[in-house]
Amino acid sequence: MTRSTGTVKAGGREVTRAEVEDFLYEEADILDAWRYDDWLALFEPGARFEVPATDWKGESAFASGSFVTDDWDLLRARVKRLKSRKAHAENPPSRTHRMVTNVRLHEHDDPALLRVTAAFLIHRARDGEFDPYAGRYDHLLVVDGEGLRFRLRRAVLGHELLRPGGRLSFIL
C-alpha cells in the first residue's frame, strides 16, 4: 500500500485529503451531537465497527480481545439502544468533544476502497468526571458516486488500559 498526503485514486476518481477530512469532521460533529441515525447513514450496509482491546497488535478482532466487534446487525442494534432509555450508562448522554488530526490516505488493493488513518482525541464529561480518550482511526472507506461511506470503522485506543471505572458506553 502506498501512502499519499494529498490525493489517492479510489472508486474510479481522485479523492483528496480535504474531502476525507471533511467526512471525518462531519462524523465527529454528528457523534458529539448524538445524532446516531445520521451516523449510521455514513456506513454502507454490511459494514463493521471495531474497537480492539488496548493490547491489540494488529491481528484479527476475533483473534484478540476487543471492546467492540459489531457486524452490520450489531451496529444497528447499538444505535437503536443508544437512542433509547435502555442505555442507562448514557442517560443522560455524556458530553463529548472530538478532535481528528493527522489524516492520511492510503491506496488499497481493492480499487473501490480507500484506507484512511487519523489520530483522535475525545474529551468526555460524565458524572462529574472528565476523561480524555486518545488513539488512532484505521478505516476502510467505500468511494462511489454518492461520496464516502464506511466499510470498516476501527478506533484503536492509545491507552495501555482504561482507568478504573472507565467505560466505553459512547462511540469512540
C-alpha positions as CSV (number, residue, x, y, z in Angstrom):
1,M,0.0,0.0,0.0
2,T,1.3,3.4,-1.0
3,R,0.9,6.4,1.3
4,S,-0.3,9.7,-0.1
5,T,-0.5,13.0,1.7
6,G,-2.7,14.7,-0.9
7,T,-4.8,12.5,-3.2
8,V,-5.4,8.9,-3.9
9,K,-7.3,7.3,-6.8
10,A,-10.2,5.1,-5.5
11,G,-13.7,4.4,-6.8
12,G,-12.6,5.5,-10.3
13,R,-11.8,9.0,-9.2
14,E,-9.3,11.1,-7.3
15,V,-10.1,11.5,-3.6
16,T,-8.5,14.4,-1.8
17,R,-7.3,14.5,1.8
18,A,-9.6,17.6,2.2
19,E,-12.6,15.5,1.2
20,V,-11.8,12.8,3.6
21,E,-11.1,15.3,6.4
22,D,-14.5,16.9,5.8
23,F,-16.1,13.5,6.0
24,L,-14.3,12.7,9.3
25,Y,-15.0,16.2,10.8
26,E,-18.7,15.8,9.9
27,E,-18.8,12.4,11.6
28,A,-17.2,14.0,14.7
29,D,-19.9,16.7,14.8
30,I,-22.6,14.1,14.3
31,L,-21.3,11.9,17.2
32,D,-20.8,14.9,19.5
33,A,-24.5,15.9,18.8
34,W,-25.7,12.3,19.5
35,R,-27.3,12.1,16.0
36,Y,-26.9,8.4,15.7
37,D,-29.3,7.9,12.7
38,D,-27.1,10.3,10.8
39,W,-24.0,8.5,12.0
40,L,-25.4,5.1,10.8
41,A,-26.1,6.7,7.4
42,L,-22.3,7.1,7.0
43,F,-21.9,3.3,6.8
44,E,-22.6,1.1,3.8
45,P,-25.0,-1.8,4.6
46,G,-22.9,-4.8,5.8
47,A,-20.2,-2.5,7.3
48,R,-18.3,-3.3,10.5
49,F,-17.4,-1.2,13.6
50,E,-14.4,-2.3,15.8
51,V,-12.7,-1.1,18.9
52,P,-9.8,-3.5,19.7
53,A,-8.6,-4.1,23.2
54,T,-5.8,-1.8,24.4
55,D,-3.1,-4.5,23.8
56,W,-4.1,-5.1,20.2
57,K,-1.2,-5.9,17.9
58,G,-3.0,-5.7,14.5
59,E,-4.4,-9.2,14.4
60,S,-8.0,-10.0,13.6
61,A,-10.5,-8.6,16.0
62,F,-11.7,-12.1,16.7
63,A,-8.1,-13.4,17.4
64,S,-7.6,-10.9,20.2
65,G,-9.8,-9.3,22.8
66,S,-11.9,-6.3,21.8
67,F,-14.3,-3.8,23.3
68,V,-16.5,-3.7,20.1
69,T,-16.7,-6.1,17.1
70,D,-20.0,-5.1,15.6
71,D,-21.2,-6.5,12.3
72,W,-24.0,-4.7,10.5
73,D,-26.8,-6.1,12.6
74,L,-25.0,-5.4,15.9
75,L,-24.1,-1.9,14.7
76,R,-27.8,-1.1,14.0
77,A,-28.7,-2.6,17.4
78,R,-26.1,-0.4,19.1
79,V,-27.6,2.7,17.5
80,K,-31.1,1.7,18.5
81,R,-30.0,1.1,22.1
82,L,-28.1,4.3,22.4
83,K,-31.1,6.3,21.2
84,S,-33.4,4.6,23.8
85,R,-33.7,5.0,27.6
86,K,-32.2,1.5,27.9
87,A,-28.7,2.9,27.5
88,H,-28.5,3.5,31.2
89,A,-24.8,4.3,31.2
90,E,-25.5,7.2,28.8
91,N,-28.8,8.5,30.2
92,P,-28.4,11.5,30.2
93,P,-25.8,11.4,27.5
94,S,-22.1,12.2,28.0
95,R,-20.8,15.5,26.7
96,T,-18.1,14.9,24.2
97,H,-15.7,17.0,22.1
98,R,-13.8,15.3,19.3
99,M,-10.6,16.3,17.6
100,V,-9.4,14.5,14.5
101,T,-6.0,15.2,13.0
102,N,-3.0,13.7,11.1
103,V,-5.4,12.3,8.4
104,R,-3.5,10.1,5.9
105,L,-4.8,8.4,2.7
106,H,-3.6,5.0,1.6
107,E,-4.2,3.1,-1.6
108,H,-5.9,-0.3,-1.2
109,D,-5.8,-3.4,-3.3
110,D,-9.5,-3.1,-4.0
111,P,-9.8,0.0,-6.3
112,A,-13.2,0.9,-4.9
113,L,-11.7,1.2,-1.4
114,L,-9.6,3.8,0.4
115,R,-7.7,3.1,3.6
116,V,-7.6,6.1,5.9
117,T,-5.6,6.6,9.1
118,A,-6.0,9.5,11.5
119,A,-5.4,10.4,15.1
120,F,-8.2,11.3,17.5
121,L,-8.7,12.9,20.9
122,I,-12.1,12.7,22.5
123,H,-12.8,14.6,25.7
124,R,-15.7,13.2,27.6
125,A,-17.6,14.7,30.6
126,R,-19.8,12.4,32.5
127,D,-20.9,12.1,36.2
128,G,-18.5,14.8,37.3
129,E,-15.6,13.1,35.6
130,F,-13.6,14.4,32.7
131,D,-11.7,11.8,30.7
132,P,-9.6,12.0,27.6
133,Y,-9.6,9.1,25.1
134,A,-6.7,9.3,22.6
135,G,-5.9,6.9,19.7
136,R,-6.0,6.4,16.0
137,Y,-8.5,5.6,13.4
138,D,-7.9,2.9,10.8
139,H,-10.8,2.9,8.4
140,L,-11.8,1.4,5.1
141,L,-13.9,3.8,3.1
142,V,-16.0,3.0,0.0
143,V,-15.7,5.6,-2.7
144,D,-18.6,5.8,-5.1
145,G,-20.8,8.3,-6.9
146,E,-22.6,9.1,-3.6
147,G,-19.4,10.1,-1.8
148,L,-17.6,8.3,1.0
149,R,-19.0,5.6,3.4
150,F,-17.5,3.3,6.0
151,R,-17.0,-0.3,5.2
152,L,-14.9,-0.7,8.3
153,R,-14.6,1.8,11.1
154,R,-11.9,1.0,13.6
155,A,-10.9,3.1,16.6
156,V,-7.7,1.9,18.3
157,L,-7.1,3.4,21.7
158,G,-3.6,4.5,22.5
159,H,-4.1,3.8,26.3
160,E,-2.3,0.9,28.0
161,L,-5.5,0.4,29.9
162,L,-8.7,2.2,30.9
163,R,-8.8,3.9,34.3
164,P,-10.7,2.0,37.0
165,G,-14.4,2.6,36.4
166,G,-13.7,3.8,32.9
167,R,-16.3,2.7,30.4
168,L,-16.8,2.9,26.7
169,S,-20.6,3.4,26.7
170,F,-20.3,6.0,23.9
171,I,-18.9,5.8,20.4
172,L,-15.2,6.4,20.1
